[in-house]
Amino acid sequence: MGIIRPRATDVKTLDDYKILVTFSNDESRIFDVKPYFNFISFKELQNHDLFKAVRIAGLSIEWPNGVDICPDELYYDSVPLN
């Protein structure tokens, strides 16, 4: 049996292009999206209205323009809320 990794169950936007993600292990973590703006596919997310439209999709999160973040990356590259 493989390792069961936490998956996103809730997401909320914060100031300064950060998101608060709650995972299936009940842990809440903060993920900074700003470094991803260096990638062409993420540049559109600098639009505040589009950025705030983030939602849960499958095991991770996505925006209406189809941009998403790998579930493992979302967890391991975020920092615990507390």
N, C-alpha and C positions, 0 to 999 in steps of 0.2 A: 504494500500500500504506500502511495506517495505522500509527500508532505501536503497538508491542507493549508494553503496560503489565504490570508484575509482578503476579502473582496469588498469593494465599495457598496454601501447600502444607502448612504445619504450624502448629499453634497450641498454646500452653501458657499456663495461668494463672499469674500472679505475685501477690505481695502487693499490697494497696491497690487492688484492682480494675483492675490492669493486665494486659495479655496480651503475650506474646512471640510474634510472628508471623514465620515464615520464608516468604519469597517465592520465586517461580519463578526469580528471578535470583540465588538463594542468599544474598540479603541478609536479615539478621534485624533486626527493628525492634520497638520497644515502643510499644504503643497504650494510652492511658489512657481507660478507659471511664467513669470517674466523671462527667465533664461531661455525659454523655448521660443521667444519672439525672434530669435536669431534664425529660426527655421521658417522657410517661406510659408509652409502650411499653417503656421501659428500666427503669422502677422495680422491676419484679420481679427484675431481675438483682442487686439488693442482697442477695438471698438467696444466701449463699455456695455452697450445694449446686448451685443452678441456674447460678450464674456459672461454676462449675468444670466444668460440662457442655458448654462451648463446643466446637464441632467445625468441621471444614472442610466446606463445602457449596458445590459448584460452584466458582465463581471466588473465593469469599470465605469468611466464617465465619458461623455461626449458633448459636443456643441452642435447646434443645428446645421453648421456648415460641413459636418462630417469629421471634424478633427477630434481625435480621441487620444487617450494616454494609456499605455500598457498597464494592466492592473498591478503587476509586480513593481514596475517603476513608480507608479503612483504611491504604493505603500513604502517601498524602501528608500525613495528619495524625498519623503516627507518627514516632518519632525512631529513628535508627540505634542499634543496640545498643552499638557502640563509639564 
